[in-house]
């Protein structure tokens, strides 16, 4: 299988797609949902997303450079360096 390339018009639904892809494709067991990331209108950065996923999977972002690069790259490919409900448009 491969990462989902289609984008969902709702940011929360789209973040859930990415999180499910991380679980399915890379066997990450973070247990997170989009609601764990989006709070109000504050943007979510690629670093915040990456660190939270890695920590939730029981790893240390300071020691898991390989995972940091991989996860951050997927986020940036999909959203750029940050995304918010306000800026998300298809």
Secondary structure, DSSP 8 states (H G I E B T S, - for coil): --------SSHHHHHHHHHHHHHHHH-------GGGT--TT--EEHHHHHHHHHHHTT--TTT-HHHHHHHHHHHHHHH-SEE-TTT---
